[in-house]
Amino acid sequence: MWDYYYQLAADGVRVNAINPGPVPTNILRDLKIGKAIGTGDIPMGRSGTTTETSDAILFLASERSSYTTGVTLAVDGGMSVSPVFKE
């Protein structure tokens, strides 16, 4: 991603990404992995919501983030900064 945002920034194009944590959805239920990641593995103690993920997307797509580029925004309740997998 670094290469894209670096090349496109001069043209005013922002390149960002969302790194969502587990959100209870039908696909997680259908794949039977929703229970595999328990809320004990999430520092905030709960799963995220689709609204929380979409709010982050809307922020990065809006003018409120006009000076933001090259960012991967973790919307994961702190999972990306803590050890998730235990031995």
N, C-alpha and C positions, 0 to 999 in steps of 0.2 A: 504494500500500500504506500510505503514511503515514496517510492519512485513516482507514483501517480500524483500524489498531492504536491510533490515538489515541482513536477513539470507543469501541472495545471494551475497552480496558485497564481502565477503571473497573469493568467487570463481571467482571474476572478472565480475560478471553479474550485469549490470546496469538496474534498474527498474525506469522508468520515465513515465510521462503522459502529455498529452496536454489537456488544458481546453480552447477550442475555443469559441469565441464569435460568434455572428450572421454573417454568410457569405451568400450572395445571391446565392442560388442554386435552382435547380428545385424542390427539396423536400420542401423547405420553401414556394415556390410559390404554389405547389400543396396542401399543408396543410393550405394555406392562413394565415400563421403566420408571413410572412416576414414584413408586414406593422404593425403588432402588436408591434414590437420592432422598434421604430423609431430611427433615428440617433441622435435625441435629448437626448436619454437615454444613448448614448455612449459618454464618455468624449472626445474622439478624433473626434467626429462629423461625423463619417462615419462607414459603415460596413467594415468588413475585406474582404480579397480576399482569394480564394483557394490557391493562390501562397504563401501568407503570412503564412497560416496555414501549408502548406506542407514544407516551408522553416524551420519552427520550428521543424517539425518532422524529417526532414533530419539532422538538427543540432544535435538533441538528439540521432540520430542513428549513427552519425559520430564519428570519433576519436577526433574531436574538443571538444566533451563533455566527454572525457575519464575520467574525474575526477568528473563527475556529476552523482549523483544517488539519488533517493528518492525525485525527484522534480516533482511537477505539474506545468507546465509552462502555464501561462495564456496568451493566444494570443487573447485578447478580447477588445482591444482599451481602456482599463481601467475600463471596466464594473465591474470587480470583486472587485475593491477597491472603488466603489462609490455606493451611493443608486440609484438603478435602478427603483424600483417600488415605485410609488408615490401614496399617498392616494387619 
